[in-house]
C-alpha cells in the first residue's frame, strides 16, 4: 500500500478501477462489489469518483445513507425493504450510517446486470470497533451500545478481504491495478440481450411458471402450483403476468396476498404494465369488469372472500398453518416464495408446507425458476451476498445423523468469538434456525453473534450441530423502573417476559427479578421427536439453576404440540395473547418455570391469575381459539372440582337424561364443564368430538349454528345431542351415587 499519493491521484485510480469493474460486469451480465474503506470524508469522495467513471455515469443510483449528496436518491436502512422488486443501475451502501444486514441484502437484489454495489466502510481492520448506529437496535437494558461486540462485522470484513471478486480499496493507498489477477479472469460471456419484442417473458423458466399459474385458474380444481426461486429470477413478475392475462381472458376476481402490501408491489407493477387502460390504485387494479386486489393473509383467512384465483407471494414468510387454511378454503391457488430471501426465508418452506400440500391437494406442481432475469448465472455479487449473510446456510445432512439419540449428543454453551470463525458450525446452526422459524432474517445472525444479553447453546453429534437454542437474559430492573413498566409508561426493548408479567398479568414486582428467556430453540428436522430438544432445554435449565436466574421462560406462537414440549420441562402457560399475529396467524403464548423460591412465588401468582381469568377470556377475546389448544390451556396444576348443590345436579340430570333445554340450565352446565375440563382426568373422559363441542358451545359460548358449522354437524339439534351425551358422562363420573340414582329414574336415556 502506498501512503503518500495526492487525493486526486487516488480518486483517478478509483475511477479506473470502477470503469474496469463496470465494463467486465456489463460484458458478462454480472454485478460486482467495490468496497471503499477509509475515513468518512474520503469514502464519500471515493464513491462519487467511482460513479463518475466512464461507463458508470448513469442516473439511476440508489444511496443507502444518512449523508448522501443532496442531488442523489437516498433512503435509510429502515426503508430498504421497500425497494424489493425494483431495479437500479448502481447502489451505494454506506456503513457509516449503520450496517443492517437485512437492508444490505435487499439492496443488493435491486442491481441490474452491469451494476456496481459500492460499500463504504471504515478501514476494515477498524470496522469491528466502529460505533455503528445499528448497535442501538441490538443492545438491551442495562447494556450500553458499546457493549455490542464487533464479531459479525469482523467476519463480514474478513469475507470481503478474502473474496476474489470483491475489490477493496483502502485509504490512503493506491487501488489495485485493473489488470491484476483480482480483476482478471476468463469469465463466461452472456450474449442474451433480454427478451425480444415478440415475447412477454424474460426466460423460459418464467414462461413455464406463467403457464402453470394459468392452468391452476382454468384447469382441474385443487391442483395448486408452487413457484420457488432465488431472488432475481422473475417469480413475482410471473405472478403479475399471469394475473393480467387472466383478467384479459375473462376472470373477474384475482386475490393477491403476501406478508405485506409492499412485498407484492412487483407483482402489481408487472400486471399494471400489461393492462392498458386499467385503473391502478394502492393494492388494487381495476380492468373492465375484473380486478386484482391485495388482501392481507389474516383478513383473507378470517373473511374468506370469493376469488377466481388466489396468488400467495413470498409464501415462506407466512406461517404454514395460515397457508394450510388458505389451501383448504380455495380450490384455485398458487404459491410463490424466494428460497434465499431477505424478508423471511424459504428454506424451511418445503419442510413445513409440502406435507400439507400432499394432504389437501389432489395433485400439485412444483416449478423452480433457476435462470436469473436481471443478471447472468454465477453472478459474483450474488455469491458474495449469499456467503456473507449466510443466505445459503444449511443444517447438517440428515443421512449422517440417522442414528442420533439424546445419549449420543453433547450439549455446550458456545464461545461466540470462536463461533464467528467456525463457518461449518455457524452454517449448520443458522441453517437450523432458518428451517425452524418462518421469519428468520439476515439481521438475526448479527444479533446472534453480537447481542450483549445472548447466549448460544448447541447439541452436537459427531461434531455436527443437531439442535440449538438462543437464550436471552431479562429483568433486573429497580423499583422505579418496574413501576413504570407496570403502568405501561415504559416499554424496555428486549425484556419481553418481565413486561408481559407486569403489564398483562398485573404483577408489578415481576421486572425486579432476573430470568432467562429461550428466544429460539430448533432441532434438526430428521431428529425431531427423539427427545433431543428436551434434553437441550433441560441442560440449559440446570446450568442456570442457582446462578442468579429466578425463572426460565419462553414466548412463541401457540400450538398444542409446542405447549406439550415446554410442559415436559416444567414450564407452565401464564399468558395467551388475545389477538392473532398478523404474520404468524397464531396467538402468542408465554410459559414460565421458577428456578428460585422468589421465582416460584412469581410463577404461582401468574398461574393463579391466568387460571382465574381464562374462562372469562374464552367467552370474549379468545372466543375463536382452537378447541384443541384451549383444552391444553385449561389444565390446572391443582384442579378442584366446583361444589354443585343438589338443585344444580338435578338441573344437569334433567338436561342430560331428559329433554329440558340447554339455555335454562346454562349455569350448572357451565360450572360442571369448567371444573371437569380443568384437569386431565375430566378431559380424558370425553372423546375429541365431545370435548370440542363442550369447549365451543359451553366455554367459548359460541351459538349453536356456529358450533355446528365448525364441527361439520348437520344442525343445531346435533350440537345439543352431543352436549347431552357429554353431560351424561361427566355427571355420572363426578356426581356420585345420588346423581346416578336420579339419572336412572329419569325418563330419558340410561346413564
Secondary structure by P-SEA (a helix, b strand, c coil): ccccccaaaaaaaaaaaaaaaaaaaaaacbbbbbbbbccaaaaaaaaaaaaacccccccccccccccccccccccccccccccccccccbbbbbccccccaaaaaaaaaaccccccbbbbbccccccccccccccccccccccccccccaaaaaaaaaaaaacccbbbbccccccccccccccccccccccccccccccccccaaaaaaaaaaaaaacccccbbbbbbbccccaaaaaaaaaaaaaaaacccbbbbbccccccaaaaaaaaaaaccccccccccccccccbbbbbcaaaaaaccccccbbbbcccccccaaaaaaaaaccccbbbbbbcccccccccccccccaaaaaacccbbbbbbbccccccccccaaaaaaaaaacccccccccccccccccccbbbbbcaaaaaaacaaaaaaaaaaaaaaccccccaaaaaaaccccbbbbbccccccccbbbbbbbbbbccaaaaaaaaacccccccccaaaaacccccccccccccccccccccccccccccaaaaaaaaaaaaaacccccccccccccccaaaaaaaaaaccccccccccccccccbbbbbbbbbccaaaaaaaaaaaaaaaacaaaaaacccccccaaaaaaaacccccccccccaaaaaaaaaaaccccccccaaaaaaaaaaaaaccaaaaaaccaaaaaaaaacccccccaaaaaaaaccccaaaaaaaaaaaaaaaaaacccaaaaaaaaacccccc
